[in-house]
Protein backbone atom coordinates (compact mmCIF):
# COMPACT_ATOMS: atom_id res chain seq x y z
CA UNK A 1 0.00 0.00 0.00
CA UNK A 2 1.39 3.42 -0.94
CA UNK A 3 1.69 6.28 1.54
CA UNK A 4 -1.18 8.11 -0.17
CA UNK A 5 -3.51 5.13 -0.38
CA UNK A 6 -6.26 5.26 2.26
CA UNK A 7 -6.11 2.76 5.08
CA UNK A 8 -8.87 0.14 5.01
CA UNK A 9 -11.34 0.29 7.88
CA UNK A 10 -11.16 -2.55 10.36
CA UNK A 11 -13.80 -5.24 10.07
CA UNK A 12 -16.56 -4.59 12.62
CA UNK A 13 -16.62 -6.85 15.64
CA UNK A 14 -20.41 -6.85 15.28
CA UNK A 15 -22.57 -5.71 12.41
CA UNK A 16 -26.36 -5.83 12.59
CA UNK A 17 -28.72 -4.83 9.82
CA UNK A 18 -32.49 -4.54 10.21
CA UNK A 19 -32.58 -6.60 13.38
CA UNK A 20 -36.04 -6.98 14.85
CA UNK A 21 -37.29 -9.29 17.58
CA UNK A 22 -40.91 -10.16 18.34
CA UNK A 23 -42.29 -11.99 21.35
CA UNK A 24 -45.73 -13.52 21.63
CA UNK A 25 -47.83 -12.96 24.74
CA UNK A 26 -51.07 -14.91 24.40
CA UNK A 27 -52.53 -13.78 21.08
CA UNK A 28 -50.57 -10.55 21.06
CA UNK A 29 -47.25 -10.02 19.26
CA UNK A 30 -44.92 -7.53 20.91
CA UNK A 31 -42.02 -6.03 18.94
CA UNK A 32 -39.07 -5.54 21.32
CA UNK A 33 -36.45 -4.47 18.75
CA UNK A 34 -37.24 -2.29 15.73
CA UNK A 35 -34.81 -2.71 12.82
CA UNK A 36 -31.49 -2.15 14.61
CA UNK A 37 -28.57 -1.17 12.34
CA UNK A 38 -25.30 -1.12 14.26
CA UNK A 39 -21.56 -1.51 13.77
CA UNK A 40 -19.43 -2.18 16.86
CA UNK A 41 -15.71 -1.71 16.22
CA UNK A 42 -12.81 -3.73 17.59
CA UNK A 43 -10.81 -1.84 20.18
CA UNK A 44 -13.90 -0.27 21.75
CA UNK A 45 -15.47 -0.57 25.18
CA UNK A 46 -19.11 -0.02 24.31
CA UNK A 47 -21.96 0.49 26.78
CA UNK A 48 -25.59 -0.30 26.02
CA UNK A 49 -27.78 1.76 28.33
CA UNK A 50 -31.54 2.13 28.72
CA UNK A 51 -34.53 1.66 30.97
CA UNK A 52 -35.74 -1.81 31.92
CA UNK A 53 -37.69 -3.24 29.00
CA UNK A 54 -35.90 -1.13 26.38
CA UNK A 55 -34.50 -4.25 24.67
CA UNK A 56 -30.90 -4.26 25.93
CA UNK A 57 -30.68 -7.89 27.06
CA UNK A 58 -32.56 -9.03 23.96
CA UNK A 59 -30.08 -7.15 21.79
CA UNK A 60 -26.95 -8.61 23.35
CA UNK A 61 -28.50 -12.10 23.32
CA UNK A 62 -28.99 -11.77 19.57
CA UNK A 63 -25.44 -10.46 19.14
CA UNK A 64 -24.13 -13.58 20.88
CA UNK A 65 -26.19 -16.13 18.97
CA UNK A 66 -28.27 -17.03 22.02
CA UNK A 67 -31.56 -15.60 20.76
CA UNK A 68 -32.58 -15.59 17.11
CA UNK A 69 -33.79 -12.34 15.53
CA UNK A 70 -37.25 -12.32 13.98
CA UNK A 71 -35.78 -10.46 11.01
CA UNK A 72 -32.38 -9.08 10.06
CA UNK A 73 -28.74 -10.09 9.80
CA UNK A 74 -26.01 -10.40 12.43
CA UNK A 75 -22.30 -10.76 11.69
CA UNK A 76 -19.67 -11.32 14.35
CA UNK A 77 -16.15 -10.69 13.02
CA UNK A 78 -17.45 -11.22 9.49
CA UNK A 79 -19.34 -14.45 10.20
CA UNK A 80 -23.07 -14.52 9.59
CA UNK A 81 -23.80 -16.38 12.82
CA UNK A 82 -27.41 -17.22 11.99
CA UNK A 83 -26.37 -19.02 8.81
CA UNK A 84 -24.42 -21.54 10.92
CA UNK A 85 -25.73 -24.92 11.97
CA UNK A 86 -26.49 -25.39 15.67
CA UNK A 87 -23.18 -27.23 16.18
CA UNK A 88 -21.20 -24.63 14.23
CA UNK A 89 -22.83 -21.83 16.23
CA UNK A 90 -21.97 -23.48 19.55
CA UNK A 91 -18.36 -23.94 18.45
CA UNK A 92 -18.16 -20.37 17.16
CA UNK A 93 -19.43 -18.97 20.46
CA UNK A 94 -17.09 -21.18 22.44
CA UNK A 95 -14.07 -19.94 20.53
CA UNK A 96 -14.95 -16.29 20.01
CA UNK A 97 -17.43 -15.04 22.63
CA UNK A 98 -17.34 -14.64 26.38
CA UNK A 99 -20.71 -13.89 27.99
CA UNK A 100 -21.16 -12.60 31.54
CA UNK A 101 -24.74 -13.38 32.53
CA UNK A 102 -26.63 -11.21 35.01
CA UNK A 103 -27.68 -14.37 36.89
CA UNK A 104 -24.09 -15.78 36.83
CA UNK A 105 -25.23 -19.34 35.79
CA UNK A 106 -22.49 -21.08 37.75
CA UNK A 107 -22.59 -24.88 38.00
CA UNK A 108 -23.59 -25.55 41.63
CA UNK A 109 -21.80 -28.89 42.01
CA UNK A 110 -18.25 -27.73 41.13
CA UNK A 111 -15.94 -25.22 42.79
CA UNK A 112 -15.08 -21.70 41.68
CA UNK A 113 -11.89 -22.61 39.81
CA UNK A 114 -13.63 -25.43 37.91
CA UNK A 115 -16.49 -23.08 37.00
CA UNK A 116 -14.02 -20.55 35.64
CA UNK A 117 -12.24 -23.29 33.68
CA UNK A 118 -15.36 -24.53 31.85
CA UNK A 119 -14.66 -22.80 28.48
CA UNK A 120 -11.11 -24.21 28.37
CA UNK A 121 -12.23 -27.73 29.23
CA UNK A 122 -14.97 -27.50 26.59
CA UNK A 123 -12.26 -26.64 24.04
CA UNK A 124 -10.35 -29.80 24.98
CA UNK A 125 -7.70 -28.45 27.35
CA UNK A 126 -6.53 -30.89 30.03
CA UNK A 127 -8.48 -30.34 33.24
CA UNK A 128 -5.42 -29.57 35.40
CA UNK A 129 -4.01 -27.04 32.93
CA UNK A 130 -7.43 -25.43 32.54
CA UNK A 131 -7.84 -25.17 36.30
CA UNK A 132 -4.38 -23.60 36.70
CA UNK A 133 -5.19 -20.99 34.07
CA UNK A 134 -8.56 -20.33 35.69
CA UNK A 135 -6.92 -19.75 39.07
CA UNK A 136 -4.57 -17.20 37.49
CA UNK A 137 -7.62 -15.34 36.18
CA UNK A 138 -9.26 -15.54 39.62
CA UNK A 139 -6.09 -13.98 41.04
CA UNK A 140 -6.53 -10.97 38.76
CA UNK A 141 -10.00 -10.57 40.25
CA UNK A 142 -8.74 -10.92 43.83
CA UNK A 143 -10.74 -14.08 44.47
CA UNK A 144 -8.20 -16.90 44.10
CA UNK A 145 -8.52 -17.60 47.83
CA UNK A 146 -12.07 -18.80 47.10
CA UNK A 147 -11.04 -21.17 44.28
CA UNK A 148 -12.06 -24.33 46.16
CA UNK A 149 -15.45 -23.02 47.30
CA UNK A 150 -18.76 -24.10 45.79
CA UNK A 151 -21.00 -21.33 44.41
CA UNK A 152 -23.40 -21.53 47.38
CA UNK A 153 -20.45 -20.81 49.68
CA UNK A 154 -19.72 -17.52 47.90
CA UNK A 155 -21.34 -14.11 48.23
CA UNK A 156 -23.17 -12.60 45.27
CA UNK A 157 -20.20 -10.39 44.42
CA UNK A 158 -17.81 -13.33 44.62
CA UNK A 159 -20.03 -15.40 42.33
CA UNK A 160 -20.10 -12.52 39.88
CA UNK A 161 -16.30 -12.37 39.79
CA UNK A 162 -16.14 -16.12 39.12
CA UNK A 163 -18.58 -15.60 36.24
CA UNK A 164 -16.36 -12.81 34.91
CA UNK A 165 -13.29 -15.05 35.15
CA UNK A 166 -15.13 -17.74 33.20
CA UNK A 167 -15.98 -15.26 30.45
CA UNK A 168 -12.39 -14.02 30.10
CA UNK A 169 -10.31 -17.15 30.70
CA UNK A 170 -10.26 -18.31 27.05
CA UNK A 171 -9.42 -14.79 25.77
CA UNK A 172 -12.43 -14.42 23.47
CA UNK A 173 -12.51 -11.86 20.69
CA UNK A 174 -15.88 -10.53 21.88
CA UNK A 175 -16.91 -10.14 25.52
CA UNK A 176 -20.56 -9.32 26.23
CA UNK A 177 -21.58 -8.45 29.77
CA UNK A 178 -24.99 -7.99 31.38
CA UNK A 179 -24.58 -5.68 34.41
CA UNK A 180 -21.05 -6.90 35.37
CA UNK A 181 -20.65 -4.41 38.25
CA UNK A 182 -24.18 -4.49 39.68
CA UNK A 183 -23.32 -6.61 42.74
CA UNK A 184 -19.93 -5.01 43.38
CA UNK A 185 -18.77 -2.09 45.49
CA UNK A 186 -17.18 0.88 43.72
CA UNK A 187 -13.58 -0.30 44.14
CA UNK A 188 -14.31 -3.86 42.97
CA UNK A 189 -16.37 -2.53 40.08
CA UNK A 190 -13.46 -0.39 38.89
CA UNK A 191 -11.12 -3.38 39.17
CA UNK A 192 -13.46 -5.48 37.04
CA UNK A 193 -13.74 -2.74 34.42
CA UNK A 194 -9.94 -2.38 34.30
CA UNK A 195 -9.65 -6.14 33.74
CA UNK A 196 -12.34 -6.15 31.06
CA UNK A 197 -10.43 -3.43 29.22
CA UNK A 198 -7.06 -5.15 29.71
CA UNK A 199 -8.24 -8.58 28.53
CA UNK A 200 -11.11 -7.77 26.21
CA UNK A 201 -10.27 -4.55 24.37
CA UNK A 202 -7.63 -4.71 21.65
CA UNK A 203 -7.24 -4.11 17.92
CA UNK A 204 -8.96 -7.43 17.24
CA UNK A 205 -11.23 -7.58 20.32
CA UNK A 206 -14.24 -5.75 21.66
CA UNK A 207 -16.32 -5.51 24.84
CA UNK A 208 -20.02 -4.65 25.02
CA UNK A 209 -21.57 -3.95 28.42
CA UNK A 210 -25.20 -3.55 29.42
CA UNK A 211 -25.20 -1.36 32.50
CA UNK A 212 -27.20 1.03 34.66
CA UNK A 213 -24.12 1.77 36.79
CA UNK A 214 -23.41 5.49 36.49
CA UNK A 215 -20.21 4.99 38.53
CA UNK A 216 -18.53 3.56 35.42
CA UNK A 217 -20.03 5.66 32.62
CA UNK A 218 -16.78 7.64 32.35
CA UNK A 219 -14.84 4.50 31.36
CA UNK A 220 -16.73 3.89 28.10
CA UNK A 221 -15.35 4.60 24.64
CA UNK A 222 -18.88 4.64 23.27
CA UNK A 223 -22.35 4.80 24.82
CA UNK A 224 -25.47 3.61 23.01
CA UNK A 225 -28.84 4.47 24.54
CA UNK A 226 -31.72 2.14 23.71
CA UNK A 227 -35.33 3.24 24.13
CA UNK A 228 -38.38 1.18 23.12
CA UNK A 229 -36.22 -1.09 20.98
CA UNK A 230 -34.49 1.72 19.07
CA UNK A 231 -31.06 3.33 19.42
CA UNK A 232 -31.73 6.98 20.26
CA UNK A 233 -28.18 8.05 21.15
CA UNK A 234 -24.70 7.05 19.96
CA UNK A 235 -21.82 9.01 21.44
CA UNK A 236 -18.85 9.12 23.76
CA UNK A 237 -20.85 10.41 26.75
CA UNK A 238 -24.27 9.96 28.28
CA UNK A 239 -26.77 12.55 27.04
CA UNK A 240 -27.74 15.11 29.69
CA UNK A 241 -31.39 14.04 29.75
CA UNK A 242 -30.36 10.50 30.83
GIVEN-V579338 format. One record per residue. N is the residue number from 1. SS is DSSP state (~ for helix, > for strand, _ for the rest). Layout:
# GIVEN-V579338
n:N ss:SS
n:N ss:SS
This chain:
# GIVEN-V579338
n:1 ss:_
n:2 ss:_
n:3 ss:_
n:4 ss:_
n:5 ss:_
n:6 ss:_
n:7 ss:_
n:8 ss:_
n:9 ss:_
n:10 ss:_
n:11 ss:_
n:12 ss:_
n:13 ss:_
n:14 ss:>
n:15 ss:>
n:16 ss:>
n:17 ss:>
n:18 ss:>
n:19 ss:>
n:20 ss:>
n:21 ss:>
n:22 ss:>
n:23 ss:>
n:24 ss:>
n:25 ss:>
n:26 ss:_
n:27 ss:_
n:28 ss:>
n:29 ss:>
n:30 ss:>
n:31 ss:>
n:32 ss:>
n:33 ss:>
n:34 ss:>
n:35 ss:>
n:36 ss:>
n:37 ss:>
n:38 ss:>
n:39 ss:>
n:40 ss:>
n:41 ss:_
n:42 ss:_
n:43 ss:_
n:44 ss:_
n:45 ss:>
n:46 ss:>
n:47 ss:>
n:48 ss:>
n:49 ss:>
n:50 ss:_
n:51 ss:_
n:52 ss:_
n:53 ss:_
n:54 ss:_
n:55 ss:_
n:56 ss:~
n:57 ss:~
n:58 ss:~
n:59 ss:~
n:60 ss:~
n:61 ss:~
n:62 ss:~
n:63 ss:~
n:64 ss:_
n:65 ss:_
n:66 ss:_
n:67 ss:_
n:68 ss:_
n:69 ss:_
n:70 ss:_
n:71 ss:>
n:72 ss:>
n:73 ss:>
n:74 ss:>
n:75 ss:>
n:76 ss:>
n:77 ss:_
n:78 ss:_
n:79 ss:>
n:80 ss:>
n:81 ss:~
n:82 ss:~
n:83 ss:~
n:84 ss:_
n:85 ss:_
n:86 ss:~
n:87 ss:~
n:88 ss:~
n:89 ss:~
n:90 ss:~
n:91 ss:~
n:92 ss:~
n:93 ss:~
n:94 ss:~
n:95 ss:~
n:96 ss:~
n:97 ss:>
n:98 ss:>
n:99 ss:>
n:100 ss:>
n:101 ss:_
n:102 ss:_
n:103 ss:_
n:104 ss:_
n:105 ss:_
n:106 ss:_
n:107 ss:_
n:108 ss:_
n:109 ss:_
n:110 ss:_
n:111 ss:>
n:112 ss:~
n:113 ss:~
n:114 ss:~
n:115 ss:~
n:116 ss:~
n:117 ss:_
n:118 ss:~
n:119 ss:~
n:120 ss:~
n:121 ss:~
n:122 ss:~
n:123 ss:_
n:124 ss:_
n:125 ss:_
n:126 ss:_
n:127 ss:~
n:128 ss:~
n:129 ss:~
n:130 ss:~
n:131 ss:~
n:132 ss:~
n:133 ss:~
n:134 ss:~
n:135 ss:~
n:136 ss:~
n:137 ss:~
n:138 ss:~
n:139 ss:~
n:140 ss:~
n:141 ss:_
n:142 ss:_
n:143 ss:_
n:144 ss:~
n:145 ss:~
n:146 ss:~
n:147 ss:_
n:148 ss:_
n:149 ss:_
n:150 ss:>
n:151 ss:~
n:152 ss:~
n:153 ss:~
n:154 ss:_
n:155 ss:_
n:156 ss:~
n:157 ss:~
n:158 ss:~
n:159 ss:~
n:160 ss:~
n:161 ss:~
n:162 ss:~
n:163 ss:~
n:164 ss:~
n:165 ss:~
n:166 ss:~
n:167 ss:~
n:168 ss:~
n:169 ss:_
n:170 ss:_
n:171 ss:_
n:172 ss:_
n:173 ss:_
n:174 ss:>
n:175 ss:>
n:176 ss:>
n:177 ss:>
n:178 ss:>
n:179 ss:_
n:180 ss:_
n:181 ss:_
n:182 ss:_
n:183 ss:_
n:184 ss:_
n:185 ss:_
n:186 ss:~
n:187 ss:~
n:188 ss:~
n:189 ss:~
n:190 ss:~
n:191 ss:~
n:192 ss:~
n:193 ss:~
n:194 ss:~
n:195 ss:~
n:196 ss:~
n:197 ss:~
n:198 ss:~
n:199 ss:~
n:200 ss:~
n:201 ss:_
n:202 ss:>
n:203 ss:_
n:204 ss:_
n:205 ss:>
n:206 ss:>
n:207 ss:>
n:208 ss:>
n:209 ss:>
n:210 ss:>
n:211 ss:_
n:212 ss:_
n:213 ss:_
n:214 ss:_
n:215 ss:_
n:216 ss:_
n:217 ss:~
n:218 ss:~
n:219 ss:~
n:220 ss:_
n:221 ss:_
n:222 ss:>
n:223 ss:>
n:224 ss:>
n:225 ss:>
n:226 ss:>
n:227 ss:>
n:228 ss:_
n:229 ss:_
n:230 ss:>
n:231 ss:>
n:232 ss:>
n:233 ss:>
n:234 ss:>
n:235 ss:>
n:236 ss:_
n:237 ss:_
n:238 ss:_
n:239 ss:_
n:240 ss:_
n:241 ss:_
n:242 ss:_
